[in-house]
């Protein structure tokens, strides 16, 4: 019979299930659900949801455009500094 003073712990197992979130799919399902429901009684809410979706899309486009412009400006500044440092 062998005596052990140090026991090595067993590996811990995790029950991790990765989640996938698709905002486009969620919006599409929401629109489909609202279209299938009675539109007369909830017309105001449906209109509000459509306006919010359009606003979110337009702000996302504006953010992307400003981000691209900022990137171009930064690249121009870096290239100008590299020109001044290395070729002068």
Secondary structure by P-SEA (a helix, b strand, c coil): cccccbbbbcbbbbbbbbbbbbaaaaaaaaaaaaaacccccaaaaaaaaaaaaaaaaaaaaaaaaaaaaaaaaaaaaaaaaaaacccc
